[in-house]
Amino acid sequence: MAGIGPEVIYKTLLDERLLKICTPVVYGTATALFDDFPAAPDAEHLTFRQLRDVADIAPGRLNAVTCWDEDFALAPGQPSPATGQAARESLLAASRDLKAGKLDGLVTAPISKENTQADDFRYPGHTEFLTSYFGAADSLMLLADDELRIATVTGHMALKDVSNKLTSDLLRTKIRLLLKSLQLDFGILKPRIAVLGLNPHAGENGLLGREEADLVVPVIKQFVHDGHLVFGPFPADGYFGTGQFRQFDATLALYHDQGLIPFKLMAFERGVNFTAGLPVVRTSPDHGTAYGLAGQYKADETSFRQAVYMAAEVWRKRQQAAQPRSAQ
């Protein structure tokens, strides 16, 4: 809330072409979020239809649903208990309306995982909250760009805990989620998936670790036996360094930084974080709150804009998949 979220939303909504593909609804008090804009002398002002109930949205216009009544000072780059509470209330309100079918999708701006913690909100991030809220057995963090898709088996956890968290069941679940999402959400009929190794050199035949031989290889062999195009495990450094990732529709990393570091190196300004496995459509930009940049009008909105476009496209593909073949 006190980061670059309001700015990237504002800059994205300046593009009137967006109204041709969706009706934007911002959750949060528009005056609190955007009173300081435009920060650039030649930028336009945005006019929102301020609502209490999303049922009153006006198609083809910018809408904002009021999520709190209390006034508070929104100081860019300075998170406070009030901004944390406002972020939680906005997320909860949007999620309730999404679950009720009043919205078609959710695009979340970056939040501070620390600043949003409360007695009734103990989640390390959006993904974990939304997985729980929508009753999904599991979900998958999938970073996507036009030429690169990387998912992770484990997410926001300490590196020292990753090895103990990895199990055959977890790996199978994540591969299934990835296969289904590539087919349903991205329209790839026969996806090719690469699975990375956990250890350097993918374990070097057990010399540098047994996780690959004991866990990863048997799971991959089972998917291959069942007719899926799943390959690996690949040593992560050589896999990305040689561009081998271009041979696959998606890459499954075993832990957070193993996948997100190469993704952000290659697609930081335009990449999108998509939550696969949910019954609803949710995307977000692939960056954080960037408190040090807030209030300077220097934030790049490309990733957020792409997140909006991807949410609309995934919704469209799911609608098509739900129709009988004759209707398609």
Secondary structure, 3 states (H helix, E strand, C coil): CCCCHHHHHHHHHCCHHHHHCCCCEEECCHHHHHCCCCCCCCCCCCCCEEECCHHHCCCCCCEEECCCCCCCCCCCCCCCHHHHHHHHHHHHHHHHHHHCCCCCCEECCCCCCCCCCECCECCCCHHHHHHHHCCCCCCEEEEECCCCEEEECCCCCCHHHHHHHCCHHHHHHHHHHHHHHHHHCCCCCCCEEEEECCCHHHHCCCCCCCHHHHHHHHHHHHHHHCCCEEEEEECHHHHHHCCHHHHCCEEEECCHHHHHHHHHHHHCCCCEEEEECCCCCEEEECCCCCHHHCCCCCCCCHHHHHHHHHHHHHHHHHHHHHCCCCCC
